[in-house]
Amino acid sequence: MDIASRLILFADVIDCGSFSKAAQRRDVNRSLISKQIAKLEEHFELRLLNRTTRSLSLTDAGRAIYQHASALRDQLRETGALAESLREDISGELRISSTSHFGRLHVLPVLTSLAEDYPALTIDLRLEDRYVDLVGERFDVAIRITEPDDSSLIARKLADNPFFMVASPAYLKKKGRPETVADLAEHRFIIYAGDNVTVNSWAYYDDLEVKTFAINGYLKVNDGDGLLKAAQAGMGLAMLPTFLICDAIKNKSLVRVLPDLKLKPYSPIYIMYPSRSHIPKKIRLFIDRMLDYIEQDECIKS
């Protein structure tokens, strides 16, 4: 490994916070990471890290070297992006992270046509409902259902992502159909509960005022498809995005509840990618295909 590669590795270790996490990200042995950082310190004749059994911290010298190492890594990525943008063909690997249920329903169809049109392009799609560090984990693009909070990323809105309250016909026949927001207190709800959030209430618009109603979380599920299946099975009311329930509404396995109630969306759907001077053609192509797909999909736009 040359000095430039060790500097980039050093920057990755600092960003990850530990040798173990950096090794996991790169899919290499932890001892290899430690050995290369030791060689970097030997090369500069400087101690860059304070090591304990539980943590790493930068020395003053390490902090200064890290700034340059991080800049070097960014410059190399920019150079690679520039080179790729200058090529005429669409090839190489496209790494995409997407929230799982949206990815299965609406990203995979786009990738299917992309793979047919550009056989030299390889695709790595990761479907997972966790926060992904695009730069650190080397993703080209991500589909997220959350408001952008990282200034280093460019975010383009794909869709507004409206939500409907739904239930199965069997549930409504057994429990009755609520006619007002106040009636909801008598009903069971299927709610989303992930690692960092549990939905215990929902906002709605009453004219220009935003109000909320409490939710009796009879069943908690950490997956959109699970929420859908539970609602279809008659286990309670659920608030679900239109992109997930469109087919279920059409085949009448779910019906809308309080259809005139305008629920406040959790978040629009965004496509995000690292900010850079030169956007590779494969990324621009994927973004354009996604935008075209959504423009033609009435379920997402509704």
FIROPA-408657 format. One record per residue: x, y, z of N, C-alpha, C in turn; residue in three letters. Coordinates in Angstrom, 3 decimals. Atoms other than C-alpha are relative to their C-alpha. Example, Ala and Ser with C-alpha at 12.3 -4.5 7.8 and 13.67 -1.06 7.14 Angstrom:
2
       nc1       nc2       nc3      cac1      cac2      cac3       cc1       cc2       cc3  res
     0.890    -1.190     0.000    12.300    -4.500     7.800     0.900     1.200     0.000  ALA
    -0.820    -1.190    -0.060    13.670    -1.060     7.140    -0.770     1.090     0.730  SER
This chain:
302
       nc1       nc2       nc3      cac1      cac2      cac3       cc1       cc2       cc3  res
     0.849    -1.195     0.000     0.000     0.000     0.000     0.883     1.243     0.000  MET
    -0.825    -1.201     0.082     1.441     3.373    -1.017    -0.457     1.039     1.020  ASP
     0.266    -1.007    -1.025     1.454     6.520     1.111    -1.375     0.644    -0.192  ILE
     1.308    -0.614     0.251    -1.625     8.010    -0.594    -1.129    -0.915     0.474  ALA
     1.021     0.958    -0.433    -3.640     4.846     0.055    -0.085    -0.061     1.514  SER
     0.006     0.017    -1.471    -2.579     4.864     3.704    -0.646     1.265     0.563  ARG
     0.630    -1.242    -0.452    -3.627     8.498     4.066    -1.523    -0.084    -0.125  LEU
     1.445     0.150     0.189    -7.064     7.706     2.652    -0.569    -0.981     1.021  ILE
     0.407     0.957    -1.024    -7.302     4.701     4.961    -0.073     0.676     1.362  LEU
    -0.027    -0.740    -1.268    -6.363     6.952     7.895    -1.250     0.879     0.125  PHE
     1.203    -0.838    -0.022    -9.175     9.374     6.971    -1.248    -0.849     0.233  ALA
     1.147     0.890    -0.187   -11.624     6.462     6.785    -0.109    -0.475     1.446  ASP
    -0.004     0.451    -1.394   -10.588     5.215    10.229    -0.566     1.085     0.905  VAL
     0.477    -1.097    -0.836   -11.202     8.633    11.759    -1.494     0.210    -0.204  ILE
     1.425    -0.193     0.273   -14.572     8.984    10.047    -0.844    -1.121     0.598  ASP
     0.730     1.145    -0.569   -15.611     5.497    11.207     0.042    -0.011     1.525  CYS
    -0.119    -0.063    -1.453   -14.376     6.082    14.744     0.741    -1.159     0.635  GLY
    -0.740     1.131    -0.557   -12.527     2.788    15.142     0.604    -0.826    -1.126  SER
    -0.590     0.920     0.966   -10.304     0.251    13.403    -1.018    -1.057    -0.437  PHE
     0.946     1.079     0.296   -13.053    -2.363    13.642    -1.054     0.431    -1.009  SER
     1.031    -0.479     0.924   -15.686    -0.257    11.903     0.579     0.279    -1.380  LYS
    -0.652    -0.240     1.294   -13.230     0.791     9.194     0.266    -1.321    -0.713  ALA
    -0.252     1.316     0.590   -12.294    -2.858     8.645    -1.291    -0.614    -0.530  ALA
     1.298     0.526     0.436   -15.970    -3.822     8.441    -0.461     0.691    -1.277  GLN
     0.411    -0.748     1.192   -16.655    -1.071     5.905     0.784    -0.440    -1.223  ARG
    -0.859     0.386     1.129   -13.713    -2.164     3.742     0.031    -1.508    -0.216  ARG
     0.033     1.460     0.087   -14.336    -5.869     4.353     1.412    -0.588     0.020  ASP
    -1.354     0.521    -0.195   -10.776    -6.509     5.529     0.194    -0.302     1.478  VAL
    -0.305     0.337    -1.382    -9.155    -7.776     8.710     0.419     1.243     0.774  ASN
    -0.342    -1.154    -0.838    -8.815    -5.304    11.587     1.501     0.172     0.146  ARG
    -1.450    -0.075    -0.188    -5.134    -6.165    12.008     0.686     0.658    -1.190  SER
    -0.557    -0.646     1.185    -4.448    -5.047     8.432    -0.121     1.514     0.105  LEU
     0.207    -1.442    -0.180    -5.921    -1.615     9.188     1.011     0.552     0.995  ILE
    -0.912    -0.457    -1.048    -3.879    -1.280    12.372     1.440     0.042    -0.492  SER
    -1.372     0.074     0.509    -0.678    -2.333    10.617     0.293     1.146    -0.970  LYS
    -0.220    -1.060     0.982    -1.110     0.193     7.788     0.055     1.378     0.658  GLN
    -0.059    -1.280    -0.719    -1.786     3.068    10.198     1.328     0.130     0.731  ILE
    -1.311    -0.022    -0.660     1.334     2.103    12.143     1.104     0.343    -0.996  ALA
    -0.991    -0.320     1.033     3.338     2.239     8.897    -0.080     1.466    -0.409  LYS
     0.159    -1.418     0.321     1.892     5.687     8.184     0.679     0.858     1.066  LEU
    -0.657    -0.732    -1.087     3.046     6.916    11.596     1.518    -0.128    -0.105  GLU
    -1.438     0.222     0.165     6.455     5.379    10.969     0.552     0.844    -1.149  GLU
    -0.437    -0.787     1.155     6.682     7.112     7.587     0.166     1.470     0.374  HIS
    -0.058    -1.420    -0.359     5.944    10.545     9.048     0.827     0.259     1.258  PHE
    -0.696    -0.119    -1.282     7.797     9.832    12.299    -0.817     0.864     0.959  GLU
     0.938    -0.731    -0.847     4.746    11.159    14.105    -1.016    -0.973     0.595  LEU
     1.106     0.752    -0.583     2.201     9.722    16.490    -1.294     0.708    -0.396  ARG
     1.222    -0.600     0.518    -1.169    10.326    14.860    -1.222    -0.289     0.866  LEU
     1.159     0.432    -0.777    -3.511     8.490    17.230     0.385    -0.352     1.420  LEU
    -0.075     0.530    -1.357    -3.928     7.955    20.937    -0.933    -1.202     0.058  ASN
     0.782     1.230     0.023    -5.093     4.358    21.294    -0.249    -0.492     1.418  ARG
     0.331     0.729    -1.218    -6.926     2.775    24.201    -0.800    -1.225    -0.428  THR
     0.758     1.205     0.349    -8.814    -0.501    24.366    -1.422     0.341    -0.452  THR
     1.388    -0.345     0.304   -12.100     1.374    23.966    -0.174     1.126    -1.009  ARG
     0.210    -1.152     0.874   -11.436     4.435    21.838     1.285     0.426    -0.688  SER
    -1.094    -0.653     0.702    -9.239     6.344    19.423    -0.196     1.501     0.109  LEU
     0.080    -1.455     0.059    -8.419    10.031    19.575     1.209     0.521    -0.759  SER
    -1.066    -0.587     0.799    -6.330    12.246    17.336     0.968     0.790     0.867  LEU
    -0.990    -0.915    -0.565    -3.103    13.804    18.466    -0.077     1.307    -0.784  THR
    -0.018    -1.260     0.751    -2.447    17.395    17.387     0.539    -0.224    -1.410  ASP
    -0.557     0.306     1.320    -0.296    16.049    14.557    -1.005    -0.788    -0.835  ALA
     0.991     0.801     0.708    -2.967    13.509    13.651    -1.150     0.837    -0.530  GLY
     1.091    -0.876     0.435    -5.593    16.234    13.480     0.388     0.768    -1.260  ARG
    -0.477    -0.743     1.172    -3.488    18.232    11.012     0.120    -0.917    -1.219  ALA
    -0.149     0.946     1.112    -2.685    15.167     8.887    -1.369    -0.439    -0.519  ILE
     1.342     0.425     0.412    -6.341    14.136     8.882    -0.635     0.999    -0.963  TYR
     0.584    -1.021     0.878    -7.397    17.439     7.302     0.500    -0.161    -1.432  GLN
    -0.573     0.167     1.337    -5.024    16.873     4.384    -0.395    -1.353    -0.608  HIS
     0.383     1.327     0.495    -5.861    13.162     4.125    -1.443     0.003    -0.505  ALA
     1.396    -0.091     0.407    -9.573    13.934     3.952    -0.142     0.773    -1.313  SER
     0.028    -0.786     1.241    -8.959    16.574     1.266     0.524    -0.821    -1.177  ALA
    -0.551     0.860     1.050    -6.835    14.100    -0.710    -1.041    -1.006    -0.471  LEU
     1.046     0.973     0.343    -9.628    11.533    -0.589    -1.085     0.651    -0.857  ARG
     1.024    -0.707     0.771   -12.138    14.106    -1.835     0.495     0.328    -1.407  ASP
    -0.562    -0.347     1.310    -9.813    15.181    -4.654     0.061    -1.222    -0.917  GLN
    -0.052     1.217     0.806    -9.342    11.596    -5.812    -1.393    -0.398    -0.486  LEU
     1.368     0.309     0.407   -13.105    11.056    -5.843    -0.467     0.946    -1.106  ARG
     0.362    -0.969     1.037   -13.589    14.246    -7.843     0.672    -0.346    -1.328  GLU
    -0.727     0.364     1.219   -10.927    13.124   -10.301    -0.640    -1.209    -0.668  THR
     0.671     1.177     0.548   -12.615     9.757   -10.705    -1.338     0.348    -0.628  GLY
     1.294    -0.421     0.542   -15.993    11.426   -11.213     0.178     0.758    -1.310  ALA
    -0.285    -0.741     1.230   -14.490    13.773   -13.818     0.324    -0.963    -1.141  LEU
    -0.383     0.964     1.035   -12.916    10.882   -15.710    -1.216    -0.771    -0.499  ALA
     1.186     0.770     0.388   -16.182     8.956   -15.667    -0.964     0.849    -0.820  GLU
     0.908    -0.873     0.747   -18.158    11.982   -16.890     0.492     0.261    -1.414  SER
    -0.572    -0.240     1.325   -15.783    12.305   -19.859    -0.117    -1.212    -0.916  LEU
     0.130     1.203     0.805   -16.300     8.722   -20.996    -1.327    -0.006    -0.734  ARG
     1.208     0.040     0.816   -18.843     8.085   -23.721    -0.950    -1.107     0.447  GLU
     0.840     1.144    -0.334   -20.076     4.742   -22.420    -0.521     0.104     1.433  ASP
     0.536     0.135    -1.353   -22.146     3.919   -19.338     0.439    -1.368     0.505  ILE
    -0.539     1.267    -0.488   -20.220     1.281   -17.412     0.465     0.182     1.435  SER
    -0.451    -0.044    -1.382   -18.704     0.452   -14.058    -1.112    -0.409     0.948  GLY
     0.966     0.398    -1.025   -20.582    -0.087   -10.803    -0.799     1.202     0.483  GLU
     0.899    -1.004    -0.564   -23.583     1.925    -9.607    -0.505    -0.530     1.334  LEU
     0.396     0.435    -1.351   -24.096     1.633    -5.832    -1.148     0.870     0.494  ARG
     1.224    -0.703    -0.389   -27.564     2.537    -4.601    -0.474    -0.515     1.351  ILE
     0.646     0.348    -1.262   -29.048     2.597    -1.112    -1.438     0.508    -0.053  SER
     1.402    -0.420     0.017   -32.837     2.672    -0.784    -0.736    -0.571     1.199  SER
     0.899     0.554    -0.999   -35.423     2.330     1.925    -0.661    -1.240    -0.588  THR
     0.273     1.338     0.527   -36.538    -1.269     1.615    -1.296    -0.096    -0.798  SER
     1.269     0.223     0.692   -40.233    -1.143     0.684    -0.111     0.841    -1.270  HIS
     0.027    -0.810     1.222   -39.878     1.749    -1.786     0.940    -0.593    -1.050  PHE
    -0.958     0.581     0.934   -36.836     0.090    -3.323    -0.536    -1.225    -0.714  GLY
     0.549     1.210     0.617   -38.583    -3.234    -3.897    -1.081     0.335    -1.029  ARG
     1.137    -0.301     0.865   -41.641    -1.625    -5.450     0.345     0.908    -1.172  LEU
    -0.145    -1.062     0.991   -40.236     1.304    -7.397     1.423     0.260    -0.486  HIS
    -1.371    -0.160     0.501   -36.435     1.234    -7.689     0.376    -1.186    -0.888  VAL
    -0.338     1.188     0.792   -36.081    -2.338    -8.944    -0.530     0.052    -1.438  LEU
     0.449    -0.095     1.396   -38.298    -1.731   -12.023     0.865     0.929    -0.850  PRO
    -0.878    -0.922     0.728   -36.077     1.214   -13.008     1.331    -0.673    -0.302  VAL
    -1.289     0.661     0.195   -32.929    -0.850   -12.528    -0.095    -1.124    -1.025  LEU
     0.182     1.060     0.996   -34.354    -3.671   -14.626     0.171     0.546    -1.415  THR
    -0.129    -0.597     1.336   -34.702    -1.409   -17.659     1.397     0.562    -0.222  SER
    -1.355    -0.547     0.104   -31.341     0.218   -16.919     0.994    -1.102    -0.359  LEU
    -0.905     1.122     0.263   -29.579    -3.152   -16.890    -0.157    -0.527    -1.426  ALA
     0.226     0.458     1.372   -31.179    -4.121   -20.191     0.614     0.953    -1.021  GLU
    -0.492    -0.999     0.954   -30.153    -0.875   -21.893     1.513     0.187     0.059  ASP
    -1.438    -0.241    -0.168   -26.602    -0.733   -20.486     0.657    -1.237     0.621  TYR
    -0.530     1.270    -0.524   -25.156    -4.256   -20.134     1.384     0.117     0.628  PRO
    -1.326    -0.171    -0.603   -21.695    -2.907   -19.208    -0.075     0.596     1.400  ALA
     0.196    -0.588    -1.323   -23.167    -1.335   -16.058    -0.347    -1.091     1.004  LEU
     0.345     0.913    -1.093   -23.138    -3.387   -12.849    -0.652     0.807     1.114  THR
     0.815    -0.717    -0.981   -25.546    -2.481   -10.057     0.071    -0.704     1.344  ILE
     0.001     0.498    -1.377   -25.259    -2.893    -6.288    -1.093     0.759     0.748  ASP
     1.136    -0.621    -0.681   -28.636    -2.153    -4.661    -0.106    -0.556     1.412  LEU
     0.151     0.407    -1.396   -28.878    -2.236    -0.856    -1.341     0.518     0.518  ARG
     1.307    -0.346    -0.533   -32.399    -2.292     0.581     0.053    -0.116     1.513  LEU
    -0.117     0.011    -1.460   -32.293    -1.286     4.235    -0.560     1.298     0.564  GLU
     0.627    -1.157    -0.625   -34.077     1.063     6.594     0.881     0.558     1.112  ASP
    -0.917    -0.629    -0.947   -31.045     2.538     8.316     0.631     1.214    -0.662  ARG
    -0.691    -1.159     0.554   -29.179     5.786     7.929     1.319    -0.464    -0.604  TYR
    -1.200     0.414     0.723   -26.430     5.288     5.348     0.898     1.208    -0.222  VAL
    -1.003    -1.028     0.285   -23.260     7.379     5.160     0.434    -0.170    -1.450  ASP
    -0.242     0.184     1.430   -23.137     7.845     1.397     1.471     0.071    -0.344  LEU
    -1.406    -0.196     0.342   -19.585     9.138     1.223     0.857    -1.079     0.649  VAL
    -0.829     0.959    -0.720   -18.089     6.907     3.891    -0.179    -1.425    -0.479  GLY
     0.283     1.363     0.451   -19.783     3.758     2.582     0.019    -0.130    -1.525  GLU
    -0.250    -0.004     1.446   -19.093     4.708    -1.043    -1.242    -0.325    -0.840  ARG
     1.196     0.108     0.828   -22.660     4.842    -2.311    -0.030     1.160    -0.986  PHE
     0.147    -1.052     1.002   -23.338     6.782    -5.493    -1.251     0.829     0.233  ASP
     1.288    -0.679    -0.126   -26.925     7.640    -4.672    -0.853    -0.734     1.029  VAL
     0.891     0.614    -0.991   -29.599     7.018    -2.031    -1.416     0.519    -0.197  ALA
     1.409    -0.383    -0.040   -33.392     7.056    -1.908    -0.396     0.029     1.470  ILE
     0.323    -0.138    -1.419   -34.557     8.390     1.461    -1.372     0.638     0.183  ARG
     1.272    -0.614    -0.381   -37.896     9.192     3.049     0.251     0.736     1.309  ILE
    -0.335    -0.851    -1.142   -36.596    11.857     5.388     0.484     1.331    -0.530  THR
    -0.435    -1.322     0.438   -35.850    15.554     5.215     1.525     0.053    -0.050  GLU
    -1.464    -0.111     0.108   -32.288    16.365     4.040     0.575     0.759     1.190  PRO
    -0.648    -0.682    -1.123   -29.973    17.287     6.895     1.518     0.012    -0.139  ASP
    -1.441     0.065     0.241   -26.519    16.932     5.328     0.343     0.932    -1.156  ASP
    -0.308    -1.004     1.021   -25.167    19.955     3.463     0.978    -0.512    -1.050  SER
    -0.944     0.546     0.977   -22.585    17.767     1.706    -0.702    -0.810    -1.083  SER
     0.769     0.773     0.970   -25.380    16.005    -0.205    -0.933     0.904    -0.797  LEU
     1.016    -0.635     0.824   -27.527    17.198    -3.077    -1.268    -0.839     0.103  ILE
     1.272     0.714    -0.159   -31.187    16.290    -2.512    -1.014     0.519    -1.011  ALA
     1.058    -0.346     0.953   -33.845    16.247    -5.250    -1.273    -0.740     0.394  ARG
     1.254     0.629    -0.406   -37.456    15.605    -4.358    -0.568    -0.838    -1.134  LYS
     0.632     0.882     0.976   -38.954    12.631    -6.155    -1.516     0.111     0.048  LEU
     1.458    -0.024    -0.144   -42.486    12.847    -4.739    -0.366     0.535     1.376  ALA
     0.460    -0.550    -1.284   -44.553    14.425    -1.959    -0.294    -1.084     1.028  ASP
     0.209     1.137    -0.891   -45.402    11.001    -0.493    -1.218     0.161     0.915  ASN
     1.196    -0.100    -0.842   -49.016    11.460     0.712    -0.320    -1.320     0.697  PRO
     0.408     1.157    -0.796   -50.394     9.099     3.365    -1.525    -0.070     0.063  PHE
     1.425     0.237    -0.205   -53.871     7.560     3.684    -0.183    -0.879     1.234  PHE
     0.392     0.924    -1.058   -55.574     5.941     6.645    -0.813    -1.115    -0.646  MET
     0.647     1.133     0.658   -56.668     2.450     5.644    -0.305    -1.110     1.000  VAL
     0.317     1.204    -0.776   -58.163    -0.753     7.003    -0.579    -1.027    -0.961  ALA
     0.600     1.046     0.835   -59.373    -4.065     5.645    -1.522     0.047     0.143  SER
     1.462     0.067    -0.123   -63.102    -4.518     4.891    -0.440    -0.870     1.180  PRO
     0.371     0.893    -1.108   -63.171    -7.356     7.436     0.117     0.712     1.342  ALA
    -0.158    -0.736    -1.263   -61.832    -5.123    10.215    -1.140     0.995     0.183  TYR
     1.047    -1.015    -0.112   -64.356    -2.368     9.472    -1.368    -0.639     0.228  LEU
     1.267     0.700    -0.224   -67.212    -4.877     9.345    -0.124    -0.424     1.460  LYS
     0.012     0.476    -1.385   -66.216    -6.167    12.779    -0.016     1.145     1.005  LYS
    -0.182    -1.076    -0.976   -65.245    -2.907    14.511    -0.795     1.259    -0.314  LYS
     0.722    -1.203     0.385   -67.301    -0.371    12.593     0.920     1.019    -0.655  GLY
    -0.784    -0.999     0.720   -66.172     2.493    10.386    -0.032     1.320     0.774  ARG
    -0.021    -1.302    -0.680   -65.019     5.664    12.209    -0.508     1.098    -0.928  PRO
     0.554    -1.094     0.797   -66.866     8.774    11.051     0.667     1.332     0.310  GLU
    -0.674    -1.237    -0.406   -64.880    11.436    12.933     1.354    -0.348     0.605  THR
    -1.302     0.205    -0.642   -61.392    11.900    14.358    -0.193    -0.509     1.421  VAL
     0.261     0.438    -1.375   -62.876    11.439    17.833    -0.286    -1.498     0.063  ALA
     0.315     1.437     0.023   -64.067     7.951    16.831     1.254    -0.872    -0.013  ASP
    -1.227     0.794     0.126   -60.453     6.850    16.280     0.480    -0.539     1.341  LEU
    -0.415     0.453    -1.332   -59.956     6.512    20.042    -0.531    -1.394     0.317  ALA
     0.604     1.310    -0.249   -62.127     3.384    19.902     0.603    -1.099    -0.871  GLU
    -0.540     0.965     0.964   -59.972     1.659    17.285     1.454    -0.361     0.294  HIS
    -1.386     0.463    -0.105   -56.755    -0.330    17.188     0.793     0.463    -1.219  ARG
    -0.871    -0.448     1.086   -53.817     0.907    15.143     1.220    -0.908    -0.128  PHE
    -1.281     0.644     0.298   -50.896    -0.800    13.486     0.983     1.131    -0.242  ILE
    -0.890    -1.160     0.082   -47.945     1.548    13.925     1.426    -0.417    -0.345  ILE
    -1.413     0.224     0.306   -44.399     1.859    12.707     0.824     0.261     1.252  TYR
    -0.921    -0.168    -1.123   -41.731     1.372    15.374     1.370    -0.499    -0.428  ALA
    -1.354     0.352     0.409   -38.121     1.454    14.206     0.984     0.168     1.132  GLY
    -1.039    -0.116    -1.018   -34.818     1.701    16.029    -0.008     1.363     0.673  ASP
    -0.114    -1.361    -0.525   -35.042     5.474    16.457    -1.321     0.746     0.096  ASN
     1.277    -0.717    -0.013   -38.730     6.326    16.145    -1.150    -0.982     0.191  VAL
     1.257     0.727    -0.146   -42.117     5.048    17.271    -1.126     0.995    -0.219  THR
     1.076    -0.929     0.350   -45.232     6.660    15.815    -1.161    -0.192     0.974  VAL
     1.066     0.074    -0.994   -47.584     7.307    18.760    -1.123     1.005    -0.254  ASN
     1.034    -0.969     0.363   -49.559    10.140    17.153     0.180     0.348    -1.473  SER
    -0.097    -0.395     1.405   -50.307    11.514    13.718    -0.611     1.382    -0.175  TRP
     0.473    -1.359     0.259   -50.753    15.043    12.421    -0.933     0.021    -1.206  ALA
     0.900    -0.194     1.139   -53.540    16.181    10.131    -0.344     1.485    -0.105  TYR
     0.338    -1.399     0.246   -54.737    19.439     8.627    -1.492     0.224     0.238  TYR
     1.370    -0.441    -0.237   -57.905    21.075     9.966    -0.085     1.433    -0.507  ASP
    -0.134    -1.276     0.716   -58.324    23.954     7.506     1.488     0.341    -0.083  ASP
    -1.413    -0.380     0.059   -55.003    25.796     7.939     0.760    -0.417     1.255  LEU
    -0.614     0.374    -1.273   -54.330    24.432    11.429     0.448    -1.464    -0.022  GLU
    -0.497     1.369    -0.120   -52.206    21.350    12.111    -0.373    -0.532     1.379  VAL
     0.391     0.632    -1.254   -53.690    19.079    14.767     0.540    -1.429     0.024  LYS
    -0.462     1.386    -0.121   -52.750    15.637    16.068    -1.045    -0.837     0.725  THR
     0.812     0.929    -0.778   -54.572    12.587    17.320     0.898    -1.123     0.496  PHE
    -0.788     1.077    -0.596   -53.171     9.918    19.624    -0.364    -1.329    -0.647  ALA
     0.179     1.304     0.634   -52.746     6.374    18.365     0.130    -1.100     1.043  ILE
    -0.068     1.190    -0.844   -53.516     3.186    20.261     0.777    -1.069    -0.763  ASN
    -0.870     0.909     0.745   -50.583     1.101    19.056    -0.178    -1.443     0.415  GLY
     0.277     1.402    -0.325   -52.038    -2.393    19.230     1.111    -0.913    -0.516  TYR
    -1.066     0.801     0.600   -49.336    -3.786    16.930     1.083     0.932    -0.523  LEU
    -1.132    -0.792     0.473   -45.869    -2.347    16.283     0.818    -0.830    -0.982  LYS
    -0.753     0.686     1.054   -43.962    -3.252    13.116     1.088     0.939    -0.495  VAL
    -1.117    -0.850     0.437   -40.573    -2.002    11.891     0.249    -0.068    -1.506  ASN
    -0.177     0.165     1.442   -41.160    -2.641     8.177    -1.290     0.374    -0.718  ASP
     1.176    -0.440     0.731   -43.502    -1.072     5.625    -0.830    -1.139    -0.548  GLY
     0.735     1.152     0.526   -44.408    -4.374     3.997    -0.745    -0.731     1.113  ASP
     0.662     0.630    -1.138   -45.196    -5.788     7.429    -1.245     0.761     0.427  GLY
     1.168    -0.823    -0.311   -47.529    -2.870     8.159    -1.127    -0.256    -1.001  LEU
     0.992     0.249     1.050   -49.282    -3.445     4.840    -0.688    -1.342     0.197  LEU
     0.566     1.347    -0.150   -49.748    -7.180     5.401    -0.886    -0.082     1.252  LYS
     0.795     0.025    -1.228   -50.996    -6.634     8.962    -1.337     0.708    -0.197  ALA
     1.252    -0.711     0.277   -53.570    -4.104     7.768    -0.917    -0.848    -0.870  ALA
     0.812     0.860     0.870   -54.742    -6.470     5.016    -0.575    -1.189     0.765  GLN
     0.469     1.132    -0.807   -55.077    -9.213     7.634    -1.074     0.404     1.006  ALA
     1.078    -0.447    -0.875   -57.567    -7.074     9.561     0.416     0.267     1.426  GLY
    -0.493    -0.181    -1.363   -55.390    -6.307    12.571    -0.181     1.417     0.528  MET
     0.249    -1.353    -0.481   -56.280    -2.609    12.737     0.098     1.032    -1.099  GLY
    -0.171    -1.119     0.920   -56.128     0.808    11.122     1.488     0.286    -0.168  LEU
    -1.404    -0.340     0.243   -52.876     1.970     9.553     0.075     1.255    -0.858  ALA
    -0.315    -1.129     0.869   -51.452     5.166     8.060     1.165    -0.414    -0.878  MET
    -1.015     0.518     0.911   -49.514     4.166     4.960     0.128     0.900    -1.228  LEU
    -0.209    -0.847     1.183   -47.973     5.955     1.963    -0.702    -0.580    -1.222  PRO
     0.748     0.455     1.179   -49.829     5.812    -1.331     0.818    -0.940    -0.876  THR
    -0.802     0.878     0.861   -46.875     4.188    -3.118    -0.038    -1.449     0.466  PHE
     0.012     1.347    -0.557   -47.251     1.183    -0.808    -1.375    -0.661    -0.114  LEU
     1.348     0.574    -0.105   -51.038     0.741    -0.788    -0.827     0.113    -1.277  ILE
     0.776    -0.243     1.217   -52.069     1.651    -4.334    -0.664    -1.280    -0.519  CYS
     0.561     1.259     0.509   -52.537    -1.960    -5.483    -1.044    -0.568     0.951  ASP
     0.951     0.522    -0.987   -54.282    -2.902    -2.237    -1.330     0.749    -0.061  ALA
     1.235    -0.771     0.168   -56.805    -0.091    -2.753    -0.736    -0.460    -1.260  ILE
     0.614     0.418     1.267   -57.390    -1.207    -6.344    -0.659    -1.367     0.114  LYS
     0.586     1.343    -0.112   -57.979    -4.854    -5.409    -0.939    -0.136     1.198  ASN
     0.971    -0.110    -1.095   -60.076    -3.773    -2.398     0.348    -0.850     1.215  LYS
    -0.414     0.652    -1.244   -58.032    -5.656     0.188     0.160     1.031     1.110  SER
     0.024    -1.113    -0.947   -57.789    -2.235     1.869    -0.936     1.075    -0.535  LEU
     0.836    -1.145     0.377   -60.200     0.694     1.876     0.427     1.201     0.831  VAL
    -0.359    -1.216    -0.724   -59.646     4.287     2.888    -0.984     0.258     1.137  ARG
     0.789    -0.378    -1.170   -60.869     5.441     6.289     0.098     1.517     0.152  VAL
     0.039    -1.468    -0.067   -61.930     9.079     6.795     0.708     0.603    -1.220  LEU
    -0.704    -0.428     1.216   -61.012     9.824     3.161     0.135     1.511    -0.154  PRO
    -0.102    -1.459     0.088   -61.635    13.564     3.598     1.020     0.575     0.973  ASP
    -1.006    -0.459    -0.959   -59.080    13.751     6.418     1.354     0.077    -0.698  LEU
    -1.284    -0.187     0.675   -55.838    15.190     5.063     1.132    -0.220     0.998  LYS
    -1.108     0.315    -0.897   -52.985    13.483     6.884     1.255     0.747    -0.433  LEU
    -1.270    -0.664     0.304   -49.683    15.306     7.124     1.031    -1.066    -0.364  LYS
    -1.004     1.009     0.379   -46.996    13.348     5.219     1.151    -0.033     1.001  PRO
    -1.177     0.123    -0.867   -44.101    12.003     7.254     1.164     0.776    -0.590  TYR
    -1.057    -0.713     0.715   -41.620    13.289     4.677    -0.153    -0.284    -1.483  SER
    -0.086     0.321     1.425   -41.302    13.621     0.903     1.059    -1.078    -0.247  PRO
    -1.012     0.972     0.417   -39.228    11.043    -0.971     1.083     0.751    -0.763  ILE
    -1.121    -0.706     0.620   -35.780    12.308    -1.938     0.981    -0.983    -0.621  TYR
    -1.165     0.695     0.531   -32.994    11.082    -4.144     1.200     0.880     0.319  ILE
    -1.141    -0.767    -0.490   -29.639    12.141    -2.712     1.303    -0.574    -0.533  MET
    -1.319     0.426     0.468   -26.061    12.027    -3.939     1.035     1.020     0.452  TYR
    -1.034    -0.909    -0.496   -22.740    13.528    -2.834     0.204     1.187    -0.935  PRO
    -0.265    -1.204     0.785   -22.084    17.088    -3.952     1.392    -0.084    -0.609  SER
    -1.284     0.035     0.693   -19.322    17.190    -6.535    -0.110     0.824    -1.277  ARG
    -0.016    -0.856     1.191   -18.257    19.271    -9.517    -0.475    -0.748    -1.236  SER
     0.319     0.792     1.185   -18.713    16.448   -12.021    -0.830    -1.218     0.419  HIS
     0.876     1.122    -0.320   -21.657    14.069   -11.727     0.179    -1.077    -1.068  ILE
    -0.179     1.073     0.984   -20.874    10.721   -13.391    -1.281    -0.261    -0.797  PRO
     1.148     0.226     0.885   -23.122     9.836   -16.313    -0.942    -1.065     0.546  LYS
     0.855     1.077    -0.498   -24.358     6.665   -14.634    -0.947     0.512     1.088  LYS
     0.853    -0.569    -1.040   -25.691     8.719   -11.685    -1.071     0.884    -0.621  ILE
     0.975    -0.861     0.674   -27.336    11.315   -13.924    -1.063    -0.839    -0.709  ARG
     0.929     0.874     0.714   -28.893     8.513   -15.958    -1.012    -0.619     0.958  LEU
     0.898     0.614    -0.974   -30.328     6.765   -12.893    -0.997     1.024     0.540  PHE
     0.889    -1.041    -0.512   -31.744    10.027   -11.516    -1.074     0.336    -1.031  ILE
     0.968    -0.314     1.060   -33.384    10.845   -14.856    -1.022    -1.119    -0.170  ASP
     0.920     1.137     0.144   -34.866     7.342   -15.105    -1.003    -0.036     1.165  ARG
     0.893    -0.012    -1.156   -36.276     7.599   -11.565    -1.046     1.099    -0.131  MET
     0.938    -1.115     0.158   -37.835    10.997   -12.264    -1.047    -0.310    -1.067  LEU
     0.938     0.372     1.063   -39.398     9.714   -15.499    -0.991    -1.054     0.488  ASP
     0.852     1.073    -0.515   -40.729     6.601   -13.752    -1.086     0.563     0.920  TYR
     0.956    -0.543    -0.964   -42.377     8.586   -10.963    -1.009     0.911    -0.687  ILE
     0.909    -0.874     0.747   -43.847    11.097   -13.407    -1.126    -0.799    -0.649  GLU
     0.990     0.837     0.676   -45.700     8.205   -15.061    -0.773    -0.908     0.955  GLN
     0.618     0.915    -0.963   -46.708     6.375   -11.866    -1.056     0.743     0.818  ASP
     1.089    -0.700    -0.679   -50.113     7.523   -10.621    -0.068    -0.336     1.487  GLU
     0.041     0.378    -1.412   -49.724     5.644    -7.340     0.877     0.914     0.849  CYS
    -0.919    -0.839    -0.762   -46.778     7.757    -6.249    -0.444     1.453    -0.044  ILE
     0.384    -1.405     0.137   -48.141    11.047    -7.559    -1.314     0.317     0.695  LYS
     1.355    -0.250    -0.499   -51.648    10.599    -6.100     0.003     0.617     1.381  SER
